[in-house]
Every structure is written in C-alpha cells, then in structure tokens.
C-alpha cells in the first residue's frame, strides 16, 4: 500500500513522559486534593491515549465533576512546567531522525487526545517544528481521536494516510476514521485484534513503508 501521509500519536509513540508526569500530577494532588491517592508511571501508561475526561473519571472517581475538571487543569499546569524544565532524553530512539527523513517524502502530522498546548511542547522539545505539517488534539477541538484524525485528513486533503499509535484506543480510532493503523508495539498498550496494517518494534521501522 502506498501512503501519501503519516499521522503520529504522541505518548507511547514519540516519547515516554510517564515518570515526569506522575511526579508533576502528584504535586497538583498534594496542593489541591491531598486526600487523593498518588499516581505513578505504570498507572499513567494505562491511561495515556484517553481523553482528559476519561482519565479523570478513571483516576479520581471520588471527585465531583467540577472537581475533576479543576484537578485535570492543575495536573496539566504542573505537567507543562515539569516537561518544560526537563533536560533528560525521554524520546524513543531515532524518532527525530526518522521524522526528519520521512518528512522529505510525505507530510507528517500529529493527532493526540492530549490537552491544548501539549503537542506544541512536544514539537518544541524535540525541535521538529520544521517537519510537522499540521496537528490536532482533544484540547483544541473537544473531539474524539477518530474525529480529529478525520479533521486532519479533510483539512489537508489526504488521500492515503496511515496512523501510528500504541494503544487499543488508537486502533479503534483508526477503524472509525477508516484509515490503516500501524501498531507501535514498543509503547504502552496491547492490541486485542490482529487486523492492524502492520506492527513495528522501533520507530525507525517506519522507513520501510515509505521507500
């Protein structure tokens, strides 16, 4: 199959922020809802890829809806601070080089269920702004991932895109939006079904689909 474009997930596909984010979220918990149980990196791996609302429902079920909204806002604020200050390399091997190389062949996009401003941070920290054509996320539109994928496809007039992600939610979004899915098996999730287009064990394996 000949693809004319590449759409990427972020967490578990481009990089792994879970340890940093867990520490940041625990700061927010201690500041605003100290009775809540702390989170950890493994807990977050099971939640990343979901929308902020679903994550709040899963991690903080004891809170009222308005409290969940506040909690997630404060978690995201602390997360942005921590990630901006981070100097450790949390990006998976050869991600930046591969994006740079592939962007010379096809346009590269990002679609995530993340909060507003997060993709911009990913782009800035990895210095890939010149290689990303467009992006969209839940925080910008309030839409589910399949709808944001479709939005990117329509907005950029893509004819044969492929999406790369690591979770069942990513796979389900691709089914709903009608585009092929490549499973980043090195990431956070497992795929229940086997009818995805392909599986990669390293990000650089994407090169073989655009030769």
C-alpha positions in Angstrom: 0.0 0.0 0.0 1.3 3.4 -1.0 0.8 6.1 1.7 0.7 9.8 0.9 1.0 10.9 4.5 1.9 9.9 8.1 -0.1 10.7 11.2 1.5 10.1 14.6 0.3 9.6 18.1 2.4 11.2 20.9 2.7 9.4 24.2 4.0 5.8 23.8 4.8 6.6 20.2 7.1 9.6 20.1 8.1 9.7 23.7 7.5 8.4 27.2 6.8 11.1 29.8 5.1 9.0 32.4 7.7 9.3 35.2 7.9 13.0 34.9 4.2 13.5 34.5 3.5 11.3 37.5 5.7 13.5 39.7 4.0 16.6 38.4 0.5 15.3 38.9 1.3 14.3 42.5 2.4 17.9 43.1 -1.0 19.0 41.9 -2.7 16.4 44.0 -0.9 17.5 47.2 -1.7 21.1 46.5 -5.4 20.9 45.7 -6.8 17.5 46.7 -4.3 16.0 49.2 -6.7 13.1 50.2 -6.4 11.6 46.7 -4.1 8.7 46.1 -0.9 9.4 44.3 -0.4 8.2 40.7 2.7 6.5 39.3 4.2 5.9 35.9 2.7 2.5 35.4 -0.8 3.8 36.3 -0.4 6.6 33.7 0.7 4.2 31.0 -2.8 2.6 31.2 -4.5 6.0 30.9 -2.4 7.9 28.3 -4.2 8.0 25.0 -7.6 8.6 26.6 -9.2 12.0 26.8 -8.8 14.1 29.9 -12.3 13.5 31.0 -11.9 9.7 30.8 -8.6 9.9 32.7 -10.2 12.0 35.4 -13.1 9.5 35.7 -10.7 6.6 35.9 -8.2 8.0 38.3 -10.3 10.3 40.5 -13.8 8.8 40.7 -14.3 10.1 44.2 -14.3 13.7 43.0 -17.4 15.6 41.8 -17.4 16.6 38.1 -16.4 20.2 38.7 -13.6 19.0 41.0 -12.3 16.6 38.3 -12.1 19.5 35.9 -10.1 21.5 38.3 -7.9 18.5 39.1 -7.0 17.9 35.5 -6.4 21.6 34.8 -3.9 21.7 37.7 -2.3 18.4 36.7 -1.8 19.7 33.2 -0.3 23.0 34.5 2.2 21.2 36.7 2.9 18.8 33.8 3.7 21.6 31.4 6.1 23.1 34.0 7.9 19.8 34.6 8.2 18.9 30.9 9.5 22.4 30.0 12.1 22.1 32.7 13.1 18.5 31.8 16.5 18.0 30.3 16.5 14.2 30.1 16.0 12.5 26.8 12.6 10.9 27.0 12.1 10.5 23.3 12.2 7.0 21.8 15.4 6.1 19.8 15.7 7.6 16.3 12.3 9.3 16.4 13.6 12.7 15.5 15.9 11.5 12.8 13.1 9.3 11.3 10.6 12.2 11.3 13.1 14.4 9.6 13.8 11.8 7.0 10.2 10.8 6.3 9.1 14.5 6.1 11.1 14.8 2.9 8.9 12.0 1.3 5.5 12.7 2.8 3.9 15.3 5.1 3.9 14.3 8.8 1.1 15.1 11.1 0.3 14.6 14.8 -3.1 13.7 16.4 -3.5 13.1 20.1 -6.1 13.1 22.9 -3.9 15.5 24.8 -4.6 18.9 26.3 -4.2 22.2 24.5 -0.6 23.2 24.2 0.9 19.7 24.6 1.7 18.9 21.0 3.4 22.3 20.7 5.5 21.4 23.7 6.4 18.0 22.1 7.4 19.8 18.9 9.5 22.4 20.7 11.3 20.0 23.0 12.2 17.7 20.0 12.9 20.6 17.6 10.7 19.1 14.9 8.7 22.2 14.0 10.0 22.3 10.5 9.0 18.7 9.9 5.4 18.7 11.1 2.8 19.9 8.6 -0.3 20.1 10.9 -1.6 18.7 14.2 -4.8 18.4 16.2 -5.9 17.3 19.6 -8.8 16.9 22.0 -7.8 20.0 24.0 -8.3 22.1 20.8 -11.5 20.7 19.5 -13.2 18.7 22.2 -13.5 15.9 19.6 -12.6 12.2 20.0 -9.4 11.0 18.3 -11.2 9.4 15.3 -12.9 12.8 14.6 -9.6 14.7 14.9 -7.9 12.2 12.6 -10.7 12.8 10.1 -10.4 16.5 10.6 -6.7 16.4 9.7 -7.4 14.2 6.7 -10.1 16.6 5.4 -8.2 19.8 6.2 -5.1 18.6 4.4 -6.9 16.7 1.6 -5.1 13.5 2.3 -5.9 10.5 0.0 -4.0 7.6 1.6 -2.9 8.4 5.2 -1.6 5.9 7.8 -1.7 6.4 11.6 0.9 5.2 14.0 -0.1 4.6 17.7 0.4 2.2 20.5 -2.9 1.6 22.2 -6.2 -0.1 21.6 -7.8 3.3 21.6 -5.6 4.4 18.7 -6.5 1.3 16.8 -10.3 1.8 17.4 -10.0 5.4 16.3 -8.4 4.3 13.1 -11.2 1.9 12.4 -13.8 4.6 13.0 -12.0 7.0 10.7 -11.3 4.4 8.1 -7.5 4.6 7.8 -4.8 1.9 8.2 -3.1 1.5 11.6 0.5 0.7 12.4 1.0 -0.5 15.9 4.0 0.9 17.8 4.5 -2.3 19.9 7.3 -0.7 21.9 4.8 1.7 23.5 2.2 1.5 26.3 -0.6 -0.7 25.0 -1.6 -4.0 23.6 -3.9 -4.5 20.6 -6.7 -7.1 21.1 -7.3 -7.7 17.4 -4.7 -8.7 14.8 -6.1 -7.0 11.7 -4.0 -3.9 12.0 -1.9 -3.0 8.9 1.5 -3.6 10.5 3.5 -3.8 13.7 6.8 -2.0 14.4 9.2 -2.7 17.3 11.2 0.5 16.7 10.1 3.9 15.4 12.7 3.8 12.7 11.0 0.7 11.2 8.5 3.2 9.6 11.1 3.8 6.9 10.2 0.6 5.2 6.7 1.8 4.4 7.9 4.9 2.6 10.7 3.6 0.4 
